[in-house]
Every structure is written in C-alpha cells, then in structure tokens.
Amino acid sequence: MLLSALYRGGRQVEALAVYTETRGLLEQKLGAGPSREGAELHLGRTDGGG
C-alpha cells in the first residue's frame, strides 16, 4: 500500500526506494522475494506502464 500511495502521490523515486529496500530485506531475512503482484507493480511502474 505504501508503494502505491507514494507512486500515486507523485513520489515515484521514493516508491522505488521503498520497493528496493523491502525486497532486499525479504530476501535477506526470509529468503523470499516479492509476490507476483508486487513484482508486476514494480515492472509496470519502472517501464512506464501501469
């Protein structure tokens, strides 16, 4: 939700930073990556889609 709120609020750089930090923590602490929905959201935001 935070990622979407930041992005929709025009704070795309901050949204990407939150995504990147969260993804790193999940991988480091739990050995898990983002959900499919999270990954699709990220890809849609960074390639100009969505």
Beta strands, then each sheet from edge to edge (+ up, - down):
end
